[in-house]
């Protein structure tokens, strides 16, 4: 039994499915809690010198692998025809990588499977639910980004709690080491030994839920690749028509040959019948040829429109001088010779034409000339009306094209706004990445060594990172990205200057980590919307991986600061570095203009906007002459 769902129902199901998919695939933020457990596990096997700081490479490597996988996810939508199919395959692979990582015997093997392979498949999944949600909710992109990326962030809360219960049910504490870090070893070594089984457990949970959630992503007719698929259908029709035409041509050739062989022996009546049949067949062939020509024209039009899977558009320009010259030329061709002097004068500037318009006209044609003057003045006024109407239409088209965004990836890659927005992400997310990946080490340095308290801080951070995203992302549907980011950068600046004082109170520390994760989640969840608004939905979806490269560079920065600078200057002074970054980010978002006039780069109007370019009844009054032309 086939159940037909409404568009609204499909949109809601897609949003829920996207939330669940990213909830199962947000393990990149889970690493902040897994790091000490996984490092302790490999230390008690065959790598006793493995340090927590070195194992931290998993976080930035995983992020850059995820960034690499994002554009492949959008391409796979086109390959698999429906998003649910490629999400199903990628989710299975991603979940199995977590399971396989539990069987690795060396840390580098774990890093390859978990950070590189699992991270890459996560990337192929990450933006597809967001992209499909944008198509189903075109006017609520903030809601879509907030809900879906909220699931991505909540992974660390739900599975961090589960992982803690699986590996450390008795709440054993870490043991301080001479390298400046703490590990589960000695009396608490059983915690480290529980790691493989815990990884397998959450991996199989990821697998089961992801398979179900992937089938909740509903098809949308405007998704990438659909235009090309329709074009291929047209080409198939054309091939069928050509085959029919060839068969008809063969029949004609056979009938002509038969007619020549029998013409001497047949009577006049049979010849007439054969000739009539041939004429009918010729008519059929002509009809088929006409249909094929029409199909070819349609295919050419669609090929132009497709152009590397993007909708290429043409600009429309007002043709003031072109229209007037065409009208005057037509009048010249239809007027008697005695009026040529008048028409030559009409081509001059308006003051001269008004002053001398009757100077060269004979008395015998005075009435005719006066009528022509009145007609021309009326046409001139009509031209001005038409041009005003066209200007309004062109302004409307330009606004719509700017909403669509960049016409192609190549055009987008040439804009400085793209790279400045990536740099902005690098600056704005630095502090959040540092805290998210190292809050246990920060807590230990501040004197809070209890693993239960550290895990509690992580759960609160996961809640802040996840649940706050939908709330704040809704603001993006009402307020500019600029104002929201300014507000949260100010909060980041305050926390960077005051986190050093939280070593006096556990509650103070937990609240500050909660706030930092909340701001991190808001800024991180806002960038998909920012990308779609700046670059357009389709191009923004394909280029969003570039933003993750910027995030990855920020992650590598925090990794190197922890690895090389932490022992020298401590966490307290590292936060002053991020204070400087946040001030710079605030200056950029305040004074830099993140807006591109995409309309100037279009070479063809999309189909859904072409109705705006059609001339109205008013525009067709000038002897049916068009008043707009195509311009490259």
ABEGO torsion letter per residue (X at the ends): XBBBBBAAAAAAAAAAAAAAAAAAAAAAAAAAAAAAAAAAAAAABABAABBAAAAAAAAAAAAAAAAAAAAAAAAAAAAAGBAAAAAAAAAAAAAAAAAAAAABABAAAAAAAAAAAAAAAAAAAAAAAAAAAAAABAABAAAAAAAAAAAAAAAAAAAAAAAAAAABAAGBBBBBBAAGBBBBBEAAAAAAAAAAAAAAAAAAAAAAAAAAAAAABBBBAABBGAAAAAAAAAAAAAAAAAAAAAAAAAAAAAAAAAAAAAAAABBAAAAAAAAAAAAAAAAAAAAAAAAAAAAAAAAAAAAAAAGGGBBBBBBBBBBAAAAAAAAAAAAAAABBAAAAAAAAAAABBAAAAAAAAAAABBAAAAAAAAAAAAAAAAAAAAAAAAAAAAAAAAAAAAAAAAAAEBABAAAAAABAAAAAAAAAAAAAAAAAAAAAAAAAAAAAAAGBABAAAAAAAAAAAAAAAAAAAAAAAAAAAABBAAAAAAAAAAAAAAAAAAAAAAAABAAAAAAAAAAAAAAAAAAAAAAAAAAAAAAEAAAAAAAAAAAAAAAAAAAAAAAAAAAAAAAAAEAAAAAAAAAAAAAAAAAAAAABBBBBBAAAABABBBAAAAAAABBBAAAAABGGBBABBBBX
